[in-house]
Amino acid sequence: MKFQKFLIFTLSIAMLLSACSKKADTSPSAAKTEVKTDEIASVPVGCPKSNTLVAKSEEAGTAKFSSANSWFLSWGPESGTFYFMNYNDFDPKKYSAHKIQGKDVKASFDLKNKDKSALKAGVWNYGKKDENNQLSWLNISTEKLAGGVFDKNGKVEITYFGTDYVCGKVTATDSSSSLNGEFIAKFYEWKF
């Protein structure tokens, strides 16, 4: 019996000393970092590697949109629509086919140049009908509501416009909803 107690005591001391003798790894590589699975490997200059775009409203809660689920549908050189969704089955050829239900959230907005010039990097201010760059609405859709973000200071800044991606930043907040952050959206040319 004395031998068992001695053996347990000795093993306990050995484990305690072993645990105390290990130094904590404080190197930068040992720090826990969030793994970004949404990053695009090779992005054009002017584009973020991944989206930070977030929609907030009472109906939508806080919805984040991955770059995999972000699209720009070109209707011609002077206009197009952005679609951002938190679900995975969006088809740009059938852009309205998905039935929004449950926690599904889709955000969208149109860009248009009044003079019919081609879209390119620049700024589109919400509701400024006297400007060439037209941003007439910003929309957040849920199962029970499709509503606009009516921010008189809302704007979309396009930092890169190509036939691979369209990138930029949205800034729009009103008393009940918001759509804010950077995005990289896949370009899709709509064929009529």
N, CA and C atoms as a LAMMPS dump frame, in Angstrom:
ITEM: TIMESTEP
0
ITEM: NUMBER OF ATOMS
576
ITEM: BOX BOUNDS ff ff ff
-5.0000000000000000e+02 5.0000000000000000e+02
-5.0000000000000000e+02 5.0000000000000000e+02
-5.0000000000000000e+02 5.0000000000000000e+02
ITEM: ATOMS id mol type element x y z
1 1 1 N 0.823 -1.179 0
2 1 2 C 0 0 0
3 1 3 C 0.872 1.25 0
4 2 1 N 1.957 1.227 0.798
5 2 2 C 2.847 2.367 0.841
6 2 3 C 3.498 2.556 -0.523
7 3 1 N 3.827 1.455 -1.188
8 3 2 C 4.476 1.528 -2.494
9 3 3 C 3.54 2.174 -3.52
10 4 1 N 2.227 1.842 -3.515
11 4 2 C 1.264 2.423 -4.443
12 4 3 C 1.124 3.93 -4.215
13 5 1 N 1.062 4.339 -2.942
14 5 2 C 0.96 5.756 -2.632
15 5 3 C 2.216 6.479 -3.093
16 6 1 N 3.377 5.866 -2.874
17 6 2 C 4.645 6.466 -3.292
18 6 3 C 4.691 6.602 -4.82
19 7 1 N 4.238 5.557 -5.517
20 7 2 C 4.237 5.565 -6.974
21 7 3 C 3.286 6.655 -7.509
22 8 1 N 2.102 6.791 -6.961
23 8 2 C 1.137 7.812 -7.383
24 8 3 C 1.704 9.203 -7.109
25 9 1 N 2.311 9.369 -5.924
26 9 2 C 2.891 10.651 -5.555
27 9 3 C 4.031 11.016 -6.521
28 10 1 N 4.889 10.044 -6.833
29 10 2 C 6.024 10.278 -7.726
30 10 3 C 5.557 10.633 -9.133
31 11 1 N 4.564 9.897 -9.646
32 11 2 C 4.035 10.196 -10.973
33 11 3 C 3.364 11.572 -11.018
34 12 1 N 2.663 11.936 -9.949
35 12 2 C 2.018 13.247 -9.885
36 12 3 C 3.046 14.366 -9.921
37 13 1 N 4.117 14.215 -9.163
38 13 2 C 5.2 15.217 -9.141
39 13 3 C 5.845 15.315 -10.525
40 14 1 N 6.101 14.163 -11.153
41 14 2 C 6.739 14.149 -12.475
42 14 3 C 5.867 14.88 -13.491
43 15 1 N 4.545 14.655 -13.455
44 15 2 C 3.638 15.322 -14.392
45 15 3 C 3.608 16.828 -14.116
46 16 1 N 3.595 17.202 -12.862
47 16 2 C 3.562 18.606 -12.497
48 16 3 C 4.828 19.313 -12.956
49 17 1 N 5.972 18.7 -12.746
50 17 2 C 7.236 19.289 -13.175
51 17 3 C 7.321 19.374 -14.691
52 18 1 N 6.829 18.379 -15.358
53 18 2 C 6.836 18.372 -16.821
54 18 3 C 5.966 19.512 -17.369
55 19 1 N 4.804 19.711 -16.797
56 19 2 C 3.907 20.764 -17.258
57 19 3 C 4.492 22.138 -16.975
58 20 1 N 5.142 22.304 -15.836
59 20 2 C 5.723 23.594 -15.469
60 20 3 C 6.972 23.924 -16.275
61 21 1 N 7.673 22.92 -16.74
62 21 2 C 8.926 23.174 -17.453
63 21 3 C 8.713 23.584 -18.908
64 22 1 N 7.529 23.377 -19.454
65 22 2 C 7.263 23.763 -20.836
66 22 3 C 7.055 25.271 -20.92
67 23 1 N 7.751 25.909 -21.856
68 23 2 C 7.596 27.341 -22.062
69 23 3 C 6.429 27.568 -23.024
70 24 1 N 5.707 28.615 -22.767
71 24 2 C 4.603 28.971 -23.669
72 24 3 C 5.177 29.484 -24.973
73 25 1 N 4.596 29.052 -26.063
74 25 2 C 5.012 29.507 -27.383
75 25 3 C 4.32 30.833 -27.656
76 26 1 N 5.086 31.914 -27.611
77 26 2 C 4.518 33.237 -27.83
78 26 3 C 4.91 33.809 -29.186
79 27 1 N 5.443 32.97 -30.048
80 27 2 C 5.837 33.461 -31.369
81 27 3 C 4.609 33.881 -32.154
82 28 1 N 4.78 34.828 -33.118
83 28 2 C 3.625 35.273 -33.91
84 28 3 C 2.923 34.126 -34.63
85 29 1 N 3.682 33.109 -35.043
86 29 2 C 3.05 32.004 -35.757
87 29 3 C 2.197 31.139 -34.837
88 30 1 N 2.447 31.226 -33.533
89 30 2 C 1.671 30.424 -32.594
90 30 3 C 0.344 31.088 -32.242
91 31 1 N 0.211 32.376 -32.524
92 31 2 C -1.032 33.08 -32.219
93 31 3 C -2.157 32.509 -33.066
94 32 1 N -3.318 32.386 -32.459
95 32 2 C -4.461 31.866 -33.194
96 32 3 C -4.97 32.948 -34.124
97 33 1 N -5.151 32.58 -35.374
98 33 2 C -5.694 33.522 -36.351
99 33 3 C -6.903 32.891 -37.007
100 34 1 N -7.802 33.752 -37.433
101 34 2 C -8.994 33.274 -38.126
102 34 3 C -8.602 32.836 -39.531
103 35 1 N -8.996 31.656 -39.905
104 35 2 C -8.702 31.158 -41.238
105 35 3 C -9.721 31.749 -42.203
106 36 1 N -9.238 32.378 -43.256
107 36 2 C -10.124 32.973 -44.246
108 36 3 C -10.257 32.014 -45.406
109 37 1 N -11.373 31.333 -45.464
110 37 2 C -11.593 30.36 -46.533
111 37 3 C -12.188 31.021 -47.762
112 38 1 N -12.535 32.292 -47.656
113 38 2 C -13.209 32.988 -48.733
114 38 3 C -12.255 33.8 -49.599
115 39 1 N -10.975 33.813 -49.279
116 39 2 C -10.027 34.637 -50.014
117 39 3 C -9.838 34.158 -51.443
118 40 1 N -9.709 35.113 -52.35
119 40 2 C -9.398 34.822 -53.747
120 40 3 C -7.891 34.945 -53.891
121 41 1 N -7.253 33.94 -54.478
122 41 2 C -5.794 33.86 -54.524
123 41 3 C -5.154 35.015 -55.283
124 42 1 N -5.597 35.281 -56.467
125 42 2 C -4.961 36.302 -57.292
126 42 3 C -5.998 37.362 -57.649
127 43 1 N -5.926 38.489 -56.949
128 43 2 C -6.921 39.533 -57.177
129 43 3 C -6.304 40.699 -57.938
130 44 1 N -7.1 41.356 -58.746
131 44 2 C -6.6 42.535 -59.452
132 44 3 C -6.322 43.688 -58.487
133 45 1 N -5.462 44.604 -58.9
134 45 2 C -5.179 45.794 -58.105
135 45 3 C -6.476 46.585 -57.956
136 46 1 N -6.768 46.989 -56.743
137 46 2 C -8.005 47.715 -56.465
138 46 3 C -9.08 46.839 -55.865
139 47 1 N -8.787 45.544 -55.714
140 47 2 C -9.762 44.604 -55.158
141 47 3 C -9.317 44.066 -53.809
142 48 1 N -10.256 43.836 -52.893
143 48 2 C -9.908 43.136 -51.656
144 48 3 C -9.789 41.644 -51.941
145 49 1 N -9.052 40.924 -51.107
146 49 2 C -8.928 39.463 -51.27
147 49 3 C -10.217 38.74 -50.905
148 50 1 N -11.03 39.365 -50.047
149 50 2 C -12.311 38.772 -49.663
150 50 3 C -13.269 39.89 -49.271
151 51 1 N -14.537 39.562 -49.192
152 51 2 C -15.562 40.553 -48.87
153 51 3 C -15.6 40.878 -47.388
154 52 1 N -15.88 42.134 -47.096
155 52 2 C -16.233 42.549 -45.738
156 52 3 C -17.658 43.112 -45.731
157 53 1 N -18.339 42.984 -46.859
158 53 2 C -19.68 43.54 -47.027
159 53 3 C -20.67 42.859 -46.081
160 54 1 N -21.439 43.683 -45.363
161 54 2 C -22.416 43.195 -44.385
162 54 3 C -23.712 43.985 -44.547
163 55 1 N -24.827 43.273 -44.55
164 55 2 C -26.155 43.897 -44.535
165 55 3 C -26.731 43.723 -43.134
166 56 1 N -27.367 44.771 -42.632
167 56 2 C -28.013 44.703 -41.319
168 56 3 C -29.404 45.311 -41.414
169 57 1 N -30.351 44.592 -40.852
170 57 2 C -31.709 45.119 -40.696
171 57 3 C -32.404 44.225 -39.671
172 58 1 N -33.581 44.66 -39.219
173 58 2 C -34.317 43.849 -38.251
174 58 3 C -34.657 42.491 -38.851
175 59 1 N -35.081 42.478 -40.098
176 59 2 C -35.468 41.224 -40.75
177 59 3 C -34.262 40.355 -41.102
178 60 1 N -33.188 40.97 -41.587
179 60 2 C -32.016 40.212 -42.041
180 60 3 C -31.059 39.863 -40.917
181 61 1 N -31.16 40.56 -39.798
182 61 2 C -30.139 40.397 -38.76
183 61 3 C -28.844 40.983 -39.296
184 62 1 N -27.742 40.257 -39.095
185 62 2 C -26.46 40.647 -39.668
186 62 3 C -26.076 39.578 -40.673
187 63 1 N -26.094 39.933 -41.936
188 63 2 C -25.793 38.976 -43.007
189 63 3 C -24.464 39.338 -43.655
190 64 1 N -23.588 38.351 -43.731
191 64 2 C -22.29 38.527 -44.387
192 64 3 C -22.345 37.816 -45.73
193 65 1 N -21.615 38.362 -46.698
194 65 2 C -21.652 37.826 -48.051
195 65 3 C -20.255 37.432 -48.505
196 66 1 N -20.06 36.17 -48.806
197 66 2 C -18.754 35.701 -49.258
198 66 3 C -18.522 36.112 -50.704
199 67 1 N -17.267 36.16 -51.105
200 67 2 C -16.958 36.493 -52.502
201 67 3 C -17.466 35.41 -53.445
202 68 1 N -17.595 34.178 -52.959
203 68 2 C -18.129 33.095 -53.796
204 68 3 C -19.582 33.349 -54.172
205 69 1 N -20.293 34.119 -53.353
206 69 2 C -21.707 34.402 -53.589
207 69 3 C -21.941 35.87 -53.915
208 70 1 N -21.022 36.457 -54.663
209 70 2 C -21.103 37.869 -55.033
210 70 3 C -20.947 37.994 -56.541
211 71 1 N -21.89 38.663 -57.178
212 71 2 C -21.918 38.732 -58.639
213 71 3 C -22.235 40.141 -59.121
214 72 1 N -21.672 40.479 -60.282
215 72 2 C -22.088 41.66 -61.029
216 72 3 C -22.594 41.175 -62.371
217 73 1 N -23.875 41.415 -62.66
218 73 2 C -24.469 41.036 -63.939
219 73 3 C -24.511 42.268 -64.831
220 74 1 N -23.78 42.216 -65.923
221 74 2 C -23.715 43.323 -66.86
222 74 3 C -24.892 43.241 -67.821
223 75 1 N -25.653 44.339 -67.926
224 75 2 C -26.79 44.402 -68.846
225 75 3 C -26.386 45.098 -70.139
226 76 1 N -25.147 45.48 -70.238
227 76 2 C -24.604 46.24 -71.363
228 76 3 C -23.487 47.094 -70.804
229 77 1 N -22.765 47.797 -71.636
230 77 2 C -21.611 48.535 -71.125
231 77 3 C -21.96 49.619 -70.103
232 78 1 N -23.198 50.167 -70.172
233 78 2 C -23.535 51.301 -69.31
234 78 3 C -24.314 50.941 -68.049
235 79 1 N -24.656 49.66 -67.835
236 79 2 C -25.461 49.331 -66.65
237 79 3 C -25.26 47.885 -66.198
238 80 1 N -25.592 47.658 -64.939
239 80 2 C -25.51 46.317 -64.374
240 80 3 C -26.049 46.286 -62.96
241 81 1 N -26.223 45.082 -62.457
242 81 2 C -26.756 44.87 -61.115
243 81 3 C -25.817 43.992 -60.315
244 82 1 N -25.58 44.386 -59.082
245 82 2 C -24.817 43.576 -58.136
246 82 3 C -25.788 42.714 -57.348
247 83 1 N -25.402 41.452 -57.124
248 83 2 C -26.159 40.536 -56.277
249 83 3 C -25.198 39.922 -55.265
250 84 1 N -25.562 40.02 -53.988
251 84 2 C -24.805 39.421 -52.891
252 84 3 C -25.783 38.584 -52.097
253 85 1 N -25.442 37.338 -51.806
254 85 2 C -26.366 36.494 -51.069
255 85 3 C -25.605 35.613 -50.068
256 86 1 N -26.309 35.167 -49.036
257 86 2 C -25.697 34.278 -48.04
258 86 3 C -26.083 32.82 -48.274
259 87 1 N -26.528 32.494 -49.46
260 87 2 C -26.827 31.112 -49.842
261 87 3 C -25.986 30.767 -51.068
262 88 1 N -25.921 29.484 -51.407
263 88 2 C -24.944 29.007 -52.381
264 88 3 C -25.474 28.639 -53.76
265 89 1 N -26.765 28.732 -54.018
266 89 2 C -27.263 28.219 -55.299
267 89 3 C -27.675 29.318 -56.285
268 90 1 N -27.031 30.472 -56.219
269 90 2 C -27.337 31.551 -57.155
270 90 3 C -26.804 31.188 -58.536
271 91 1 N -27.64 31.363 -59.544
272 91 2 C -27.253 31.114 -60.928
273 91 3 C -27.436 32.418 -61.687
274 92 1 N -26.339 33.02 -62.191
275 92 2 C -26.488 34.305 -62.876
276 92 3 C -27.362 34.222 -64.125
277 93 1 N -27.511 33.038 -64.712
278 93 2 C -28.378 32.881 -65.88
279 93 3 C -29.853 32.899 -65.477
280 94 1 N -30.115 32.55 -64.212
281 94 2 C -31.49 32.531 -63.672
282 94 3 C -31.463 33.279 -62.336
283 95 1 N -31.106 34.546 -62.382
284 95 2 C -30.8 35.328 -61.182
285 95 3 C -31.959 35.479 -60.203
286 96 1 N -33.189 35.246 -60.637
287 96 2 C -34.319 35.352 -59.704
288 96 3 C -34.95 33.998 -59.401
289 97 1 N -34.273 32.909 -59.718
290 97 2 C -34.846 31.575 -59.542
291 97 3 C -34.902 31.12 -58.08
292 98 1 N -33.957 31.546 -57.253
293 98 2 C -33.912 31.087 -55.863
294 98 3 C -35.062 31.699 -55.064
295 99 1 N -35.784 30.849 -54.359
296 99 2 C -36.856 31.324 -53.476
297 99 3 C -36.228 31.641 -52.123
298 100 1 N -36.249 32.899 -51.755
299 100 2 C -35.664 33.329 -50.485
300 100 3 C -36.553 32.843 -49.347
301 101 1 N -35.952 32.078 -48.435
302 101 2 C -36.706 31.547 -47.305
303 101 3 C -35.8 31.373 -46.11
304 102 1 N -36.411 31.249 -44.945
305 102 2 C -35.644 31.064 -43.713
306 102 3 C -34.693 32.223 -43.461
307 103 1 N -33.417 31.924 -43.303
308 103 2 C -32.404 32.941 -43.001
309 103 3 C -31.701 33.462 -44.252
310 104 1 N -32.236 33.154 -45.429
311 104 2 C -31.654 33.653 -46.68
312 104 3 C -31.75 35.181 -46.725
313 105 1 N -30.649 35.791 -47.175
314 105 2 C -30.61 37.24 -47.359
315 105 3 C -29.913 37.514 -48.686
316 106 1 N -30.509 38.433 -49.444
317 106 2 C -29.895 38.884 -50.698
318 106 3 C -29.86 40.4 -50.68
319 107 1 N -28.714 40.96 -51.039
320 107 2 C -28.59 42.409 -51.205
321 107 3 C -28.305 42.673 -52.673
322 108 1 N -28.834 43.758 -53.191
323 108 2 C -28.608 44.084 -54.598
324 108 3 C -28.693 45.582 -54.807
325 109 1 N -28.044 46.035 -55.875
326 109 2 C -28.146 47.425 -56.29
327 109 3 C -27.708 47.536 -57.741
328 110 1 N -28.232 48.579 -58.402
329 110 2 C -27.945 48.833 -59.821
330 110 3 C -26.99 50.005 -59.974
331 111 1 N -26.138 49.914 -60.986
332 111 2 C -25.331 51.051 -61.432
333 111 3 C -25.698 51.318 -62.873
334 112 1 N -25.777 52.609 -63.218
335 112 2 C -26.102 52.972 -64.594
336 112 3 C -25.476 54.323 -64.902
337 113 1 N -24.971 54.453 -66.122
338 113 2 C -24.479 55.746 -66.585
339 113 3 C -25.519 56.374 -67.494
340 114 1 N -25.975 57.549 -67.111
341 114 2 C -27.038 58.246 -67.835
342 114 3 C -26.641 58.545 -69.287
343 115 1 N -25.366 58.865 -69.537
344 115 2 C -24.93 59.216 -70.892
345 115 3 C -24.585 58.002 -71.748
346 116 1 N -24.883 56.797 -71.222
347 116 2 C -24.643 55.525 -71.936
348 116 3 C -23.164 55.173 -72.079
349 117 1 N -22.279 55.9 -71.393
350 117 2 C -20.855 55.548 -71.418
351 117 3 C -20.636 54.271 -70.615
352 118 1 N -19.549 53.586 -70.908
353 118 2 C -19.244 52.318 -70.238
354 118 3 C -18.942 52.541 -68.758
355 119 1 N -19.404 51.604 -67.937
356 119 2 C -19.088 51.641 -66.515
357 119 3 C -17.589 51.461 -66.327
358 120 1 N -17.041 52.13 -65.322
359 120 2 C -15.625 52.016 -64.982
360 120 3 C -15.473 52.435 -63.526
361 121 1 N -14.259 52.395 -63.021
362 121 2 C -14.021 52.808 -61.64
363 121 3 C -14.538 54.23 -61.433
364 122 1 N -15.173 54.453 -60.3
365 122 2 C -15.736 55.762 -59.996
366 122 3 C -16.69 55.677 -58.822
367 123 1 N -17.441 56.753 -58.596
368 123 2 C -18.35 56.84 -57.454
369 123 3 C -19.777 57.04 -57.957
370 124 1 N -20.718 56.304 -57.359
371 124 2 C -22.153 56.421 -57.628
372 124 3 C -22.824 56.807 -56.318
373 125 1 N -23.432 57.979 -56.291
374 125 2 C -24.121 58.471 -55.096
375 125 3 C -25.608 58.154 -55.199
376 126 1 N -26.17 57.725 -54.089
377 126 2 C -27.581 57.332 -54.056
378 126 3 C -28.5 58.515 -54.359
379 127 1 N -29.411 58.314 -55.295
380 127 2 C -30.48 59.265 -55.556
381 127 3 C -30.072 60.583 -56.188
382 128 1 N -28.875 60.687 -56.703
383 128 2 C -28.42 61.948 -57.324
384 128 3 C -28.751 61.912 -58.814
385 129 1 N -29.954 62.319 -59.147
386 129 2 C -30.438 62.23 -60.525
387 129 3 C -29.728 63.194 -61.47
388 130 1 N -29.065 64.21 -60.914
389 130 2 C -28.373 65.177 -61.764
390 130 3 C -26.949 64.721 -62.114
391 131 1 N -26.5 63.612 -61.548
392 131 2 C -25.165 63.087 -61.846
393 131 3 C -25.244 62.031 -62.936
394 132 1 N -24.17 61.859 -63.679
395 132 2 C -24.127 60.846 -64.738
396 132 3 C -24.177 59.437 -64.151
397 133 1 N -23.417 59.201 -63.079
398 133 2 C -23.374 57.877 -62.441
399 133 3 C -24.608 57.719 -61.562
400 134 1 N -25.52 56.83 -61.948
401 134 2 C -26.812 56.67 -61.286
402 134 3 C -26.828 55.442 -60.369
403 135 1 N -27.091 55.669 -59.099
404 135 2 C -27.344 54.615 -58.107
405 135 3 C -28.727 54.919 -57.551
406 136 1 N -29.744 54.237 -58.076
407 136 2 C -31.115 54.607 -57.733
408 136 3 C -31.673 53.848 -56.538
409 137 1 N -31.077 52.707 -56.174
410 137 2 C -31.594 51.953 -55.037
411 137 3 C -30.553 50.982 -54.511
412 138 1 N -30.677 50.658 -53.242
413 138 2 C -29.906 49.618 -52.56
414 138 3 C -30.944 48.762 -51.851
415 139 1 N -30.946 47.461 -52.072
416 139 2 C -32.017 46.612 -51.58
417 139 3 C -31.484 45.469 -50.717
418 140 1 N -32.193 45.155 -49.641
419 140 2 C -31.924 43.984 -48.809
420 140 3 C -33.201 43.147 -48.805
421 141 1 N -33.124 41.896 -49.278
422 141 2 C -34.303 41.028 -49.358
423 141 3 C -34.191 39.872 -48.386
424 142 1 N -35.294 39.604 -47.684
425 142 2 C -35.415 38.438 -46.814
426 142 3 C -36.711 37.728 -47.193
427 143 1 N -37.032 36.65 -46.497
428 143 2 C -38.253 35.911 -46.801
429 143 3 C -39.492 36.793 -46.648
430 144 1 N -39.486 37.671 -45.655
431 144 2 C -40.684 38.446 -45.359
432 144 3 C -40.642 39.885 -45.856
433 145 1 N -39.485 40.337 -46.342
434 145 2 C -39.399 41.735 -46.724
435 145 3 C -38.299 41.975 -47.748
436 146 1 N -38.587 42.818 -48.701
437 146 2 C -37.57 43.345 -49.61
438 146 3 C -37.626 44.846 -49.439
439 147 1 N -36.599 45.406 -48.812
440 147 2 C -36.631 46.826 -48.512
441 147 3 C -35.358 47.524 -48.91
442 148 1 N -35.466 48.797 -49.186
443 148 2 C -34.315 49.589 -49.577
444 148 3 C -33.605 50.195 -48.391
445 149 1 N -32.341 50.525 -48.596
446 149 2 C -31.581 51.302 -47.632
447 149 3 C -31.647 52.73 -48.156
448 150 1 N -32.428 53.569 -47.495
449 150 2 C -32.69 54.908 -48.005
450 150 3 C -31.784 55.923 -47.318
451 151 1 N -30.542 55.901 -47.692
452 151 2 C -29.543 56.784 -47.105
453 151 3 C -29.192 57.853 -48.134
454 152 1 N -29.544 59.108 -47.837
455 152 2 C -29.277 60.167 -48.813
456 152 3 C -27.787 60.363 -49.049
457 153 1 N -26.953 59.839 -48.165
458 153 2 C -25.505 59.918 -48.343
459 153 3 C -24.911 58.585 -48.79
460 154 1 N -25.754 57.617 -49.098
461 154 2 C -25.277 56.309 -49.522
462 154 3 C -24.494 56.397 -50.822
463 155 1 N -23.466 55.551 -50.912
464 155 2 C -22.695 55.573 -52.148
465 155 3 C -22.029 54.232 -52.397
466 156 1 N -21.718 54.014 -53.659
467 156 2 C -20.944 52.857 -54.096
468 156 3 C -19.715 53.408 -54.798
469 157 1 N -18.561 52.968 -54.362
470 157 2 C -17.312 53.352 -55.021
471 157 3 C -16.743 52.115 -55.7
472 158 1 N -16.593 52.165 -57.018
473 158 2 C -15.998 51.058 -57.766
474 158 3 C -14.502 51.336 -57.887
475 159 1 N -13.693 50.405 -57.388
476 159 2 C -12.238 50.564 -57.407
477 159 3 C -11.584 49.768 -58.526
478 160 1 N -12.311 48.795 -59.07
479 160 2 C -11.813 47.995 -60.194
480 160 3 C -13.017 47.521 -60.992
481 161 1 N -12.935 47.679 -62.318
482 161 2 C -13.998 47.195 -63.184
483 161 3 C -13.364 46.419 -64.325
484 162 1 N -13.559 45.115 -64.324
485 162 2 C -12.992 44.273 -65.364
486 162 3 C -14.001 43.242 -65.828
487 163 1 N -13.575 42.379 -66.733
488 163 2 C -14.448 41.308 -67.205
489 163 3 C -14.244 40.037 -66.392
490 164 1 N -13.435 40.109 -65.342
491 164 2 C -13.26 39.006 -64.407
492 164 3 C -13.971 39.309 -63.083
493 165 1 N -13.734 40.502 -62.551
494 165 2 C -14.327 40.932 -61.287
495 165 3 C -14.718 42.401 -61.38
496 166 1 N -15.618 42.784 -60.487
497 166 2 C -15.907 44.191 -60.235
498 166 3 C -15.784 44.356 -58.724
499 167 1 N -14.982 45.343 -58.313
500 167 2 C -14.665 45.499 -56.89
501 167 3 C -14.965 46.913 -56.422
502 168 1 N -15.212 47.03 -55.135
503 168 2 C -15.455 48.348 -54.592
504 168 3 C -15.885 48.327 -53.155
505 169 1 N -16.597 49.379 -52.793
506 169 2 C -17.021 49.575 -51.413
507 169 3 C -18.4 50.22 -51.408
508 170 1 N -19.258 49.746 -50.509
509 170 2 C -20.595 50.312 -50.32
510 170 3 C -20.641 50.973 -48.95
511 171 1 N -21.252 52.152 -48.903
512 171 2 C -21.47 52.849 -47.64
513 171 3 C -22.901 53.35 -47.649
514 172 1 N -23.784 52.704 -46.89
515 172 2 C -25.183 53.124 -46.822
516 172 3 C -25.779 52.702 -45.489
517 173 1 N -26.244 53.673 -44.718
518 173 2 C -26.853 53.396 -43.412
519 173 3 C -28.022 54.343 -43.215
520 174 1 N -29.176 53.794 -42.875
521 174 2 C -30.301 54.651 -42.508
522 174 3 C -30.784 54.251 -41.116
523 175 1 N -31.944 54.706 -40.711
524 175 2 C -32.406 54.465 -39.335
525 175 3 C -32.764 53.011 -39.058
526 176 1 N -32.984 52.19 -40.11
527 176 2 C -33.398 50.815 -39.852
528 176 3 C -32.563 49.75 -40.549
529 177 1 N -31.628 50.145 -41.397
530 177 2 C -30.848 49.139 -42.112
531 177 3 C -29.533 49.727 -42.604
532 178 1 N -28.637 48.822 -43.015
533 178 2 C -27.363 49.282 -43.56
534 178 3 C -26.781 48.23 -44.492
535 179 1 N -25.949 48.696 -45.386
536 179 2 C -25.191 47.855 -46.295
537 179 3 C -23.824 48.517 -46.41
538 180 1 N -22.822 47.899 -45.78
539 180 2 C -21.504 48.52 -45.695
540 180 3 C -20.395 47.49 -45.853
541 181 1 N -19.323 47.899 -46.524
542 181 2 C -18.122 47.088 -46.608
543 181 3 C -17.572 46.983 -48.016
544 182 1 N -16.42 46.322 -48.115
545 182 2 C -15.763 46.108 -49.402
546 182 3 C -16.226 44.801 -50.027
547 183 1 N -16.096 44.734 -51.353
548 183 2 C -16.52 43.517 -52.036
549 183 3 C -15.664 43.256 -53.262
550 184 1 N -15.626 41.983 -53.637
551 184 2 C -15.1 41.527 -54.914
552 184 3 C -16.18 40.616 -55.484
553 185 1 N -16.739 41.013 -56.633
554 185 2 C -17.861 40.286 -57.238
555 185 3 C -17.45 39.753 -58.603
556 186 1 N -17.871 38.529 -58.889
557 186 2 C -17.577 37.93 -60.197
558 186 3 C -18.382 38.645 -61.28
559 187 1 N -17.751 38.896 -62.414
560 187 2 C -18.387 39.561 -63.55
561 187 3 C -19.103 38.526 -64.402
562 188 1 N -20.333 38.827 -64.792
563 188 2 C -21.077 37.964 -65.693
564 188 3 C -21.783 38.844 -66.713
565 189 1 N -21.491 38.623 -67.988
566 189 2 C -22.147 39.399 -69.033
567 189 3 C -23.42 38.693 -69.447
568 190 1 N -24.543 39.37 -69.22
569 190 2 C -25.841 38.805 -69.52
570 190 3 C -26.049 38.776 -71.04
571 191 1 N -26.452 37.635 -71.532
572 191 2 C -26.741 37.472 -72.957
573 191 3 C -28.248 37.452 -73.133
574 192 1 N -28.777 38.39 -73.879
575 192 2 C -30.221 38.459 -74.116
576 192 3 C -30.615 37.586 -75.266
